Amino acid sequence: MATVQERIKAMERAGAGILVDQTLKKLVGFQLQKYQRQAEAVQGQLAPFEEQYGMSSEDCYRRFLAGELGDSADLIEWVGLYENLLLFQDRMETLQAAAEA
């Protein structure tokens, strides 16, 4: 079975490199939009925790990892949500870099 890279190279050899590039740019754009929506949804879920505890999710995460906050169910949920946000942000940065290349 051909890999993605092999398929792309075959399309380029067949003279369809521009089509491949345009298609990939569209796919990158769709994925960026998907991750943006997911990140926004997670940010909405983080807001009540930040308000309740009076600190940013970033501060909570840092302090949680340093062992300063304990391990209550609320904190575990909050940290899990924040890790999801970090994952979406990382994926968006990766795709943004690919879109600009």
Residue pairs with C-beta under 8 A, 6 or more apart in sequence:
2 10
8 20
11 17
11 19
11 20
12 20
25 99
28 95
28 98
28 99
29 99
31 91
31 95
32 92
32 95
32 96
32 99
35 88
35 91
35 92
35 95
36 88
36 92
38 84
38 88
39 85
39 88
39 89
39 92
42 81
42 82
42 84
42 85
42 88
43 85
45 81
46 57
46 78
46 81
46 82
46 85
49 57
49 60
49 74
49 77
49 78
49 81
50 56
50 57
50 60
52 74
53 60
53 78
55 63
57 78
57 81
57 82
57 85
58 82
60 69
60 75
60 78
60 79
60 82
61 79
61 82
61 83
63 69
64 75
64 78
64 79
69 75
